[in-house]
Amino acid sequence: MAGFAPIAAALWCIAALLVTGVIGVAIARRHWARWLIYGNCLIVSLLGCWVAGVHLLLAPIAASAIVLPLGIPWIGAHFSIDALAAFFLVVINLGGAAASLYGLGYGRHETAPGRVLPFFPVFLAGMNLVLVAADAFTFLLSWEFMSLASWALVMTHHREEGNRTAGYVYIVMASLGTLALLLAFGLMAGPEGGYAFATMSGQGVSRDLAGLVLGLALVGTGSKAGLVPLHVWLPLAHPAAPSHVSALMSGVMTKVAIYGFIRITFDLLAPVAWWWAVPVLFIGAITATLGVLSALMQNDIKRVLAYSTIENVGLVFIALGLALAFQGNGVMAAAALAMTAALFHVLNHALFKSLLFFGAGAVLHATGERRMENLG
């Protein structure tokens, strides 16, 4: 498609979501506000999904990039969409569109719309920004923007018992993750300060630092994805947030963290060493096992779904660990198969977990009850 610039279209979609958030501040208490806010988020998310899908299908190798005079003066803000970012943009915007559609009806039950409507589109914008960021400063700024918007949504019903604790634990874990990512990018940038992703992937990292960067990436992205033992915020935050926000955090935001790990490990840190697979496989297996065992012991329907997310994130990291092992040993066909399995389950989990949270929200508002033993 001549003249089609996916990255420019994606940035316009992000700008539209940010403007929608600003409008939400002014009109949140109007009875028709949810129709405007969620309706606009639905349209913009579908448009963003279409833009990413077109780029993924028509230009699977070439990247669409742009540099804006923002951020650090001598670096600028780099934005790019390649095949990996395009796939995750499809996943994130599909989930965003579904949550926006659900919010049109769910919003009439919301007792604090002024705490939800301004931050919902901002949260969507933050997740999209992380995926199109192509330098360390823009990535970390977008990551924090996403974290703060989601924290505000977790604190929607802050007067209810336990919700403030959930918000506190969440923001502490988010800050820990950002610090780890900051250190990882600093090590990859080196003393020359090559913060653009293109520069990082071109210069590589010494063997002595690669293991440290991998560990920091696991902590930084794992704290957002829900890897054990960094998962403590997830079963607290999901029951505290409104159901369509829980669907976004569990079904979509965890995928942004998985994208961050793939981007750092398979792109910026390349070439891959086989032993990188060992900690990833170990942590993924522990996460999947503890996630499913913890889910079996829960009575709160939203906590069950939260622990199920932890299990499924563990399964994705097991597949990524296998991809690292195969690629490190030069078995590229098997590495591609393992990566395909990981990405397929990313899409699969985003769809079914969002639907499960939507169903849980419908049950919650119909019965006022989250404890499964009391639901009959």
N, C-alpha and C positions, 0 to 999 in steps of 0.2 A: 504494500500500500504506500504509494509515493506520498511523501510529505507527512506521513504519520510518525509522530514522536511520542512513544509510549511514556517516557519519563516526564515530559512536559504535561501530558494528560494526567498522569498519576499525581503530580504536584498540584495541579488545579483541583483534583478531587480532594486532596488533603486540605487545601486552602478552603474549599467549600465546607468541609467538616468543621474546620476551626471557626469559620464565620457562623455556622449553625450553632456551635457552642456559645458564642457571644450572644447570639439572638436568644438562646435559651435562658440566659441570665435575666433578660428583660421581660420575657413572657412566661416564665415557668409556672406562674400561679394562675394563668388563664386556663379555662376548662378545655379550650381547643389546642393548647400548646403542644400536647403529645402528638397530635396529628401532623403539625408542621415539623417538629423536631425529628420524630421517628420516620415520618414520611420522607423527609429530605435525606436522612441517613440511609434509608432503604434505596432511594434512587441513586445516591452517590456511590454506595457500596456496590450496587449492581453495575454501575458504569466502571468503577475501578476493577471489578472482576472481569468485565468485558475487555478493558484495555490490557490487563495482564494476560488474559487468555489469548487475545490476538497476537501479542508479542511472543508468547510461548509457542504458538502454533506456526506462525509465519517466519519468525526469526529465532530459532532455538539456540543458536550459537552466539550471534552478534549481540552486544550489549548496547542499550540506549543510555547515554550519559549526558550530564549537564553540570556545569560549575557555576554557582551563584556567589556574588560578592557579599557573603554573610559569614558568620562565625569568626574564626581566627583570621585577622586581616591578611597575613601573608600566605594563608592556605586557601581560604574560601570554603564554601560548603559544597562538597561533592555529592551528587546523587546519580544513581545508576540502576538500571533494571537489566539483569541477565536472566538466563533460564531458571536458575535457582530462586532468585528473588521473585520472578514472575509466577512460579508455581506457588510459593507461599503467599503471594498477593492474592491469588485465586482463592486459596484456602481461607485467608483472613477475611476477605471481603464477602465470601459466601456465608461465613459465620456471622459477619456483621449485618448482612442483609436479612438473614433469618432472625437474628435477635431484634432487629429494628421492626420487622413485620410482627413478631410476637409482642413487642412493646406497644404497638398500636392498641391492642386489647388489654394487655397487662397493665398499661399505664393508668387506666381508670381506677384500679385498686390501690395505686401507690399513694401512701399517706404523706410522703415528703417529696413531691415532684420537683421542688426547688433545689433539692440536693442530688437529683438524678439527671434531669434534662440538660443542664449545662455541661455536665462532665461526660455523658454518654458519647456524644460525637467527638469530644476531645480525646477520649480514650481510643476510639477508632482511628482518629488521625495519628495519635502517637504510635500505634502499632504499625500503621502504614509507613510512617516516617522511618522507623527502625529498618524496615525491609528495603527501602530505597537509599538509605544512607551509604555513602561510599568513602567515608573517611572516619577516623576514630572519634574526633570531636563531635561530628554530627551524629554518629551512632550513639555515643554516650549521652548526649543531650536529649536525643529522641527516646532513648531507653529510660532516662529519668522522667521525662515528660509522660511516658506511658505508665510508669510506676506511680507517679503522683496522682494522675487522673484516676487510675484504678483504686488507689488508696482512698481517694475522696468518695468513690462509689461504695467501697466496703464500709465506710463510716456513715452511710446514709441514715441508718437507724441507730445512731450512736448512743441513744438513751436506753436501748435494750440491753439486758444483762449479757455480758461477755463480748459485745461487739467492739467496745473500745479496746479491750485486750487483743482481739483479733486484728484491729487496725494497727495497734502498736507493734505486735509481732511481725505483721506484714511489712511495715515500713522499715523495721530494723533489718529484716532479711533482704529486702530490696536494696538497702544501703550497702549491706555486706557484698551483695552481688555486684553492684556498680563499682565498688572499690576494687574487687578482684579483676573486673574487666578493665578498669583504668590501668592497673599494674600490668595486665597482659598486653594491652595495646602499647604501653610505654616501652616494654621490653621488645616488642616487635618493631616499633618505630626506630629504636636505637638512638645513639647520640646525635645522628643527623636530623632527627625529628621528621622522618618520612611518614606522616600520619595518613596520607591517602592510601586506600586499600590497594590500589594498583602498584604503588611504591613498595608497600609491605610484602605483597606476594612476589614481587620481582627480586627483592634483596634477600629474602629468606631469613632464618634464625639459626644460630649456631646450635650444634648438637647438645651442648651443655645447657642452653637456655630452653630448648624445645620442651623438655619434660616439665619445667617450671611453668611455661606458658600454657601447656596442656592442663596442668593442675588448676591454674587460675581460671582458665576457660570453663572447666568443669564446675568450679565453685560459682563463677559469675553467672553462667547460663543455668546451671543446675538449681541454683536458689530460686530462679523464676520458673523453671520447668517442674520442680517438685521432686528432685532426686533426693533419696535418703542419704544423709541425715538432714538435708536442708529443706525438707518438706513440711516442717512444723506449722508454717503459716497457712498451708493450703486447706486442711480440714477445719481451720478456724475461720478463714476469710469467706469460703464459699457459702456456709450457712448464714453468715452475717449479711452478705450482699443480696440485693434483689435478684430474682431467679434468672432474668434475662442477662443480668450482669455476671452472675455465676456461670452461665453458659458461655459468655465471652471469655471469662478468665480461665475456665477449665478447658473449653473446647478450642479456644483460639489463642489466647495469650501464651499458653504453654508452648504453642507451636512457634511463636516468635522466638522463644528461648532456644528451641531446637534449631531453628534457622541460624541463630547466633553461633551455636556450637559448630554446626556444619560449615558456616562461613569461615570461622577462625581455623578450624582443624584441617579441613580438606582444601581450603583455598589459600588463606594467608600463611599457614604454617607449612604448607607443602614444600618438599616431598615428604610423604608419610612414612614413618618408621613402624615396623610391625609391632613393637612392644607397646606402642600407644594404645593398642587394643586391650591390653590386660586390665588397666584400671577402669576403662569404659565398660568392658564386659562385666567386671566384678560389681561395679556400682549399679549398672543396669539390672543385673540379676537380683541383687539384694533389694533394689527398689521395687521390682516387679513382685518379688515374693512377699515382702512386708506389706506392699500395697494391697494385694488380694487378701492376705490373712487379716489385715486390719479392717478391710471392708466387711468381711464376714462377721466381725464382732460388733458392728455398729447397729444402732437402732434408729438414729436420725437419718431420714432418707437423703438429705443433701450431703451429710458426712459420708454416707455409703458411696455416693457418686464422686465425692472428692477423693476418697481413697482409691476408687476405681481409676481415676485419672492418674494417680501416682503409679499404679500398676502398669497402665498403658504407656506412660512415659518411659518406664523401665524397659518395656518391650521394644520401644523405638530405639533406645540407647543400646540394647543388645544387638539390634540389627546394625547400628552405626559402628559398634565395636567390631562386628564381623567384617564390615566393609573396610575398616582400618587394617585388620589383620590380613585380609586377602590382598588389599592394595599394597601393603608393606612388603608382601612376599611376591608381588608381581603377578598375581592371579586376577587379572583385571575383569574377566567375565564374571567371576564369582563376586568380586567387589561391586560390580554394577548391579548384580542381582540383589545383593544385600542392601545396597543403597535404595534400590527400587522398592524393596519390601518396607524399608523405613519410611520412605515418602508416601507409599500407598497407605500405610497405617496412620500417618499424620493426617491425611485426608479422611480416612475412615473414622478415626477417633473424633476429629472435629465435627463430623456430621452426626454421629450417633450420640456423642456425649452432649452436644447442644440440644438435641431432641429430648434426651432424658431429663435434662434440667428444665426444659420447657414443660414437660409432663409433670415433673415434681412441683413446679410453680403452679400449675393448674390444680393439682391435688391440694397443695397448701392453701390456696385461696378458696377452694370449695369446702374444705374441712376445717381450716385453721389449725391443722395438726401435722407435725413433721415426724413424730414417732411412729414407726411402721407397725409396732405391736398394737397400737391403738386405732389403726386404720381398718382393721378387719380384713 
